[in-house]
Structure formats: C-alpha cells, structure tokens
Amino acid sequence: MIILQILMCILLFAAAPLCMGMAVVSGLKVRSLPFAYAFGFLVMMVSFEIVTVPILLLTEYANFHYVIYIYTPIMLAICVFGVIRSLKSGFLEEAARNLNNALARIVSSREQLVVWILAGAVLIVILVLTLTRVIFDGDDAYYVVQSLIAQQKGTMYSSNPYTGRAAAIDMRHALAVFPMWIAYVGTVSHIHATVLCHSVLPVVFIPLTLIVYGQTGAFLLKDKKELTGYFVLFIEVFILFGRVSLYTPETFLIARTWQGKSVAANVLLPMTFLVLWVVYTYESSEDAGLKDIRRAWILVAIINASAGIFSSLAVVLTCVIQVSGGVIMSVLGRGPGKFKIRWRPVLYSCLCCIPGFVYMLLYLYYTYFGWRS
C-alpha cells in the first residue's frame, strides 16, 4: 500500500502537472521545463474547478463521487495532449538541452555550485522544520475537516465541520474548492486527508514556490543568470525567518501550506507577475506576431480562472493585477522609453478577467438570492 501511495503521489504531484503544463507552454517561444511544471499546477486547478463547481451547485449528496469519475479522465486527456503537443513542437528536446546546459554551467563554476548547494541545504532545513514541528492552526478545524468529510462521506460542503451535522452550503467557502482538490488527491492516492495536508503538501508546495521564484529570478536576471542561485537563496532566507506575524506569506507557506490562501499568496500571485512579464516581452517585441501574443495572453486567462479555487480574495487581486499590467503595457508601447498608447493590452487584460467576473457573479447570486432557492 505504501508503494502505491508513493507512486500515486509521484504521478499526481510530478508527472501530471508537468504534462498538463506542457499542453499550454509548448506553444510559446519563452518556455522552460520548470515553468511548464509550475504552470501545470494552475492548469490542474482550472480543470478541477470547472468540473467541481457545477457538480457542487447542481447536485445533492454523494456528489463528490461524480468529481472523481468525471475529472480523472479529463486530467488524463489533458496530460496525453500535453505530451503529444510537446513532442510535436520539439519542447521536450529543447527543454532537455537547456536543462543540460544549465547544469553544466552550474557544475563548471565553483561559486554557482556552492550557492546552489547552500540553497538546497536551506530548502531541506525548511522542509524538516515544517514536517517535524507541530504547528497549531485553528483553521484546520474547518478546511482539513471539509476535505476529510468529502473523502470519507462522499459529499461536498453538506456538513458543519465543527459539529458534523447537516448544514446549508456556505458560499463564502464553497466556491473555493481547494479542500475538495485535497480530498480528490487523498482519495485516488489512498492517503488520509489530514496526513496529506500536514506531511505531503508541504513537500510539494514549498519547493513549488521556490520554482516560481527561481523562474522569476531567471527571467529578471536573464543577462546575469549566474545570479539566479543567489536570488533563490535570498527568497529561502525570507521564508525561513519570515514568520514575524500571523499574516505574512511566509507564515501561510509554512504553517498553512494546505490552505488555498497560502497557495494563492505564494504561488498564484508571483506567477501572475511572472506571466505578465512574459506577456510584456511579446508585446514589446517587434518580431512577435499576433498569434504569439494571443497565446501568451491565454496564460493570463488561465491564471485568472484558477484564482477562484483558492479564495474569493485571490480572484479580486488577480483581476486588479492583470488589468493594471494591461494598462502599464498599453502605455509603455513597444518598450521602455517608447510611450505610445495602445489599447490591445488593456482589452486583452479585461477579456482575461472574464472568468473572475463569472466567479464574482456566482458568488453574489448564491450569497444574496440563496442556494437552490
């Protein structure tokens, strides 16, 4: 059973995100294996949300089983499509070559090798502290229990997690179906939801956060990529000593890794800025065609659509950041110092916020007009 659990975790947390990310990233010119892996988690969240929310709103009792039966083949189909597309576009060959060159560059430089070894050591320290220290958090009584109820009873948000009695759906939490994703992973991997939250997800989302920041550093330091290791090490120090209050992103990452708010603060929002910067490289390039630009904006739309699974606040924040980014790109024109107003970035950024607007409308409708009224 333990071997099966480990194998399922590898498939769900390593293979599936990479394949799903390649389904989208393979069509871009600015692409890499770590970026595809990190973005694949958001593709996974979007597809899960699209399946789960309608089932939650349109069915009653034992509805979690529908999620398992419907989402699993959809996830597999996206993974197969991602592998096929990456092979046709030559992404896998290119990514393997770039990864080999990056490793060779690190090994050939003693300074870079030492920095990356230090970064790996600090990451191990963070993971050991997270997994071996009992961190009390009152929200466990709600979020972890909702995942456990779905896993054991097969129903979503139909019971009060504090008392166990039947209860009406609380739309403030129900539309953010991240606990149901945890229940899904726990069900297909045969791991108890509590064990998954406290012992497995930190090993996944803390390195994932560093991958996102590492890609951000590599993108910002594209002319001095040898400094990327310092950037990652700097972020790790912030994570290690950032729990100065209950409300810092570092606190959520270490103490509330299994909550949607934590993933939104440490993965979704940094990825939003990274993708907007990628889009700007297309918008500011004279050689980029309209097709390439639209493909880049699809990433922004996927990020906006994935925000709802984490929290309602994440939807608002991503919409604000994306529209602000569109306004900035429209003013900057074809590069820094070239101020020429163009309306396409503003228009595309607003179109990318449509999933967020739909989420807000659903939230307002079911909150003020009642659920199944």
Order of alpha helices (4+ residues) and beta strands (2+ residues): alpha-alpha-alpha-alpha-alpha-alpha-alpha-alpha-alpha-alpha-alpha-alpha-alpha-alpha-alpha-alpha-alpha-alpha
